[in-house]
Amino acid sequence: MSVVDTLIASLRATCDSFPDVRTGSNLTFKNMADFGMAAFSVFHTQNASFLERQRLLAEGHGVSNCNTLYGMAAIPTDNHIRTMLDPVDTKLLDPVFGTVLGTLTSHGVMDQFQCLGGHTLVALDGTEYHASYKVHCANCSHRLTGSSKDKPGSGTIQYFHTMVSPVLVGLGHDNVVPLPPEFIVPQDGHEKQDCEPVAAIRWLGARAGEMAPLRPLYLGDDIYSRQPLCQAVLAAGADFLFTAKETTHKLIYEYVSGAADMPSLTEVTGIGAKARRWEYRWLNKVPLRDGSDALTVDFVEVRVFGPKGRQTYHNSWVTSLGVTRSNVAEVATAGRARWKTENGNFNVLKTKGYNLEHNFGHGKKNLSSVFACMNLLAFAMHTVCLMLDDKWQRALKVQGSRKNFFNMLRAAVWFFVFPSWDALLAKLTCARSPPRA
């Protein structure tokens, strides 16, 4: 079974276990998998009109790509899909993310996301995927927009959804692989709105066991480098490497400025116009905050200078790793990998065909979050196929770019029914004529 077939089979089996809220015996669609796979196929093909076209193919030829590529028995209507998926708990999709990780592990490529002696890099970050002044549900957060200092609270209520979306990142390549998200939603028994750090702590606590074999090193921006979240990482048996700004960590910078003999290292890379000077400084065992219960962390700072001596980069982090002269450069390189969650994850999801912020259907309970999960899974599966599936790789190479690849994929399934993913990918490599529709 090919990589793409294995991943889709895992999702289909998971969708078939979704709770069925229907009553009575006159059920046109016999299993829940049809509803889940119908929703997923739209994101996987990056084609909002996919289901509509497949219905036409099924009417004309008795079969469609929904049957052959996604294992669906029939194609439900858009409204039926939304109704049936709205009650689904997104946690039910976690096993499919597990299959993604298992596939990477079984093919021996997890080392592409590891450094520092076997730590797996996991970048934590939050993003918004829905905002509206009208469309909302019980799980929406809200904020006032357009208010002024003179009239606080006078603005218009805007409803929105956000999530913490952890991703595997690596050094030396731009591939990122989404992990199960944690949705930022109102929590029972809490008066305050949910927030990103609290959601991240929930994610860490719920997934400590399954993540432990990866020896995760969690990366995050300055909002994560606070004691409660750092303690949550340590409680999960992991390590952290979080950005630490001077404006929010004044105590640490007091220690740094007062250090009499702070360790440092300078390295030069490249020649000519590509020459760079890297200056590292670090300080071990500094308190993360005031108080006798403060965690002690290691502080790391790097500055990069161009060939003319102009500073081109500066950043600093706090970490639970022991920083030494022998690993400080690799620690800083790992810290810099955090940006890939923005460029390689959210930017792709929002601007490269996945349309994460588009309202595919909001629902009254979980629908918006279920669709967001489906979108993340589509992206994760595309990345895994890009890394592991030689037929997928060849098709992408022939088409020349990701954009052309999906343009041709959409065109192919628009007009022809393919018996398998192998047949479809062969067509995209121009290695085989399309089947007769």
Residue pairs with C-beta under 8 A, 6 or more apart in sequence:
1 9
2 389
2 391
2 421
2 422
3 103
3 384
3 385
3 388
3 389
3 392
4 381
4 385
4 389
4 392
4 421
5 420
5 421
6 99
6 103
7 96
7 99
7 100
7 103
7 381
7 384
7 385
8 37
8 69
8 70
8 71
8 381
8 421
9 71
10 95
10 96
10 99
11 36
11 37
11 40
11 93
11 96
11 377
12 33
12 36
12 37
12 70
12 71
13 33
14 36
14 92
14 93
14 95
14 96
15 32
15 33
15 35
15 36
15 37
15 40
16 31
16 32
16 33
16 36
17 32
17 92
18 32
18 35
18 36
18 84
18 85
18 88
18 92
19 32
19 87
19 88
20 32
20 84
21 84
21 87
22 84
28 74
29 35
29 73
29 74
29 76
29 80
30 73
31 73
32 84
33 71
33 72
34 72
34 73
34 74
34 75
34 76
35 76
35 80
35 81
35 84
35 85
36 85
36 88
36 374
37 66
37 70
37 71
37 72
38 51
38 66
38 70
38 72
38 75
38 76
38 81
39 81
39 85
39 370
39 371
39 374
40 70
40 374
40 377
40 378
41 50
41 51
41 66
41 69
41 70
41 72
42 48
42 50
42 51
42 360
43 354
43 371
43 374
43 375
43 377
43 378
44 70
44 378
44 381
44 382
45 406
45 409
45 410
45 413
46 353
46 354
46 378
46 406
46 409
46 410
47 53
47 410
47 413
48 355
48 360
50 410
50 413
51 66
51 75
51 78
53 413
53 414
54 64
54 65
54 66
54 75
54 413
55 64
55 75
57 63
57 64
57 65
57 417
57 437
58 64
58 66
58 67
58 75
60 437
61 417
61 437
63 417
64 75
64 417
65 413
65 417
65 418
66 72
66 75
67 73
68 417
68 418
68 419
68 420
69 413
69 418
69 420
69 421
69 424
76 84
78 361
81 361
82 361
82 363
82 367
85 363
85 366
85 367
85 370
85 371
86 363
86 364
86 365
86 366
86 367
86 370
87 365
87 366
88 366
88 370
89 366
90 181
90 183
90 366
90 369
90 370
90 372
90 373
91 180
93 180
93 370
93 373
93 374
93 377
94 180
96 377
97 178
97 179
97 180
97 377
97 380
98 210
100 177
100 377
100 380
100 381
100 384
101 177
101 179
101 214
103 384
103 388
104 110
104 113
104 177
104 384
104 387
104 388
107 388
109 387
109 388
110 120
110 214
112 170
112 173
112 175
112 387
113 120
113 121
113 168
113 169
113 170
113 177
114 120
114 121
114 170
115 121
115 170
115 171
115 217
115 330
115 333
115 334
116 217
116 321
116 327
116 330
116 331
116 334
118 215
119 215
119 216
119 217
119 239
119 334
120 168
120 214
120 215
120 216
120 217
121 168
121 169
121 170
121 171
121 216
121 217
121 219
121 334
121 337
122 166
122 167
122 168
122 169
122 179
122 211
122 214
122 216
122 217
122 218
122 219
123 166
123 167
123 169
123 176
123 218
123 219
123 220
123 337
123 338
123 340
123 341
123 345
124 164
124 166
124 200
124 203
124 218
124 219
124 220
124 224
124 341
125 164
125 165
125 166
125 167
125 220
125 221
125 338
125 341
125 342
125 345
125 346
126 162
126 163
126 164
126 165
126 184
126 196
126 199
126 200
127 162
127 163
127 165
127 346
127 349
127 356
128 160
128 161
128 162
128 357
129 161
129 162
129 163
129 356
129 357
129 368
129 372
130 140
130 159
130 160
130 161
130 357
130 359
130 362
130 368
131 158
131 159
131 160
131 161
131 357
132 158
132 159
132 160
132 359
132 362
133 156
133 157
133 158
133 159
135 159
135 359
135 362
136 142
136 159
136 362
137 362
137 363
137 364
137 365
137 367
137 368
138 186
138 364
138 365
139 161
139 183
139 185
139 186
139 365
139 366
139 368
139 369
140 159
140 160
140 161
141 159
141 160
141 161
141 162
141 184
141 185
141 186
141 193
141 194
142 157
142 158
142 159
142 160
142 193
143 157
143 158
143 160
144 153
144 154
144 155
144 156
144 157
144 158
145 155
145 156
145 157
145 158
146 154
146 155
146 156
147 153
147 154
147 155
148 154
148 155
161 183
161 184
161 185
161 368
161 369
161 372
162 183
162 184
162 196
163 181
163 182
163 183
163 184
163 199
163 369
163 372
164 181
164 182
164 184
164 196
164 199
164 200
164 203
165 178
165 179
165 181
165 341
165 345
165 346
165 376
166 178
166 179
166 180
166 181
166 203
167 176
167 177
167 178
167 179
167 340
167 341
167 344
167 345
168 176
168 177
168 179
169 176
169 219
169 337
169 338
169 340
169 341
169 344
170 337
171 333
171 334
171 337
174 340
174 343
174 344
175 344
175 383
175 386
175 387
176 340
176 341
176 344
176 345
176 383
177 380
177 383
177 384
178 345
178 376
178 377
178 379
178 380
179 207
180 203
180 207
180 373
181 372
181 373
181 376
182 199
182 200
182 202
182 203
182 206
183 199
183 369
183 372
184 194
184 195
184 196
184 199
185 194
185 369
186 193
186 194
187 194
187 198
196 223
197 223
197 224
197 226
197 228
197 229
200 220
200 224
200 229
200 232
201 228
201 229
201 232
204 218
204 232
204 233
204 235
204 236
204 238
205 232
205 235
205 236
207 236
208 235
208 236
208 237
208 238
211 236
211 238
212 236
212 237
212 238
215 238
215 239
216 238
216 239
217 238
217 239
217 240
217 241
217 321
217 334
218 224
218 233
218 238
218 239
218 240
218 241
218 242
219 240
219 241
219 242
219 334
219 335
219 337
219 338
219 341
220 229
220 240
220 242
220 243
220 338
221 242
221 243
221 338
222 242
222 243
222 244
222 245
222 248
224 230
224 240
224 242
224 243
225 240
225 242
225 243
225 244
225 248
225 249
225 288
225 317
225 318
226 288
226 289
227 288
227 289
227 294
227 295
229 240
229 242
230 240
230 242
230 288
230 295
230 297
230 318
230 320
231 295
233 239
233 240
233 320
234 240
234 295
234 320
239 319
239 320
239 321
240 318
240 319
240 320
241 317
241 318
241 319
241 320
241 321
241 331
241 334
241 335
242 317
242 318
242 319
243 315
243 316
243 317
243 335
243 338
244 252
244 299
244 316
244 317
244 318
245 316
246 253
246 316
249 288
249 318
251 287
251 289
251 290
252 286
252 287
252 288
252 297
252 299
252 318
255 283
255 286
255 287
255 299
256 262
256 281
256 283
256 286
256 299
256 301
259 283
262 281
262 282
262 283
263 281
263 282
263 283
263 325
264 279
264 280
264 281
264 282
265 279
265 280
265 325
265 328
265 329
266 277
266 278
266 279
266 280
267 277
267 278
267 280
267 329
268 275
268 276
268 277
268 278
269 275
269 276
269 278
270 276
272 307
273 307
274 307
275 306
275 307
276 304
276 305
276 306
276 307
276 312
277 304
277 305
278 302
278 303
278 304
278 329
278 332
279 302
279 303
279 304
279 305
280 300
280 301
280 302
280 328
280 329
280 332
281 300
281 301
281 302
282 298
282 299
282 300
282 301
282 323
282 328
283 298
283 299
284 298
284 322
284 323
285 296
285 297
285 298
286 296
286 297
286 298
286 299
287 294
287 295
287 296
287 297
288 294
288 295
288 296
288 297
288 318
289 295
297 318
297 319
297 320
298 318
298 319
298 320
298 321
298 322
298 323
299 316
299 317
299 318
300 316
300 317
300 318
300 319
300 323
300 328
300 331
300 332
300 335
301 314
301 315
301 316
301 317
302 313
302 314
302 315
302 316
302 332
303 311
303 313
303 314
304 311
304 312
304 313
304 314
305 311
305 312
306 312
315 332
315 335
315 336
317 331
317 332
317 335
319 331
319 335
321 327
321 331
323 331
345 379
346 356
348 354
348 379
349 356
349 375
349 376
349 379
350 356
350 357
352 402
352 403
353 403
353 406
354 375
354 378
354 379
356 372
356 375
359 368
360 371
361 367
361 368
361 371
362 368
363 370
385 392
386 392
386 393
386 396
389 425
391 421
391 422
391 425
391 426
391 429
392 425
394 425
394 429
395 405
395 425
395 428
395 429
396 402
396 405
398 428
398 429
398 430
399 405
399 407
399 408
399 428
405 428
408 428
409 424
409 428
412 418
412 424
412 427
412 428
412 434
413 424
415 434
415 437
416 427
416 434
416 435
416 437
417 435
417 437
418 424
418 427
418 434
418 435
419 435
423 432
423 435
426 432
427 433
427 434
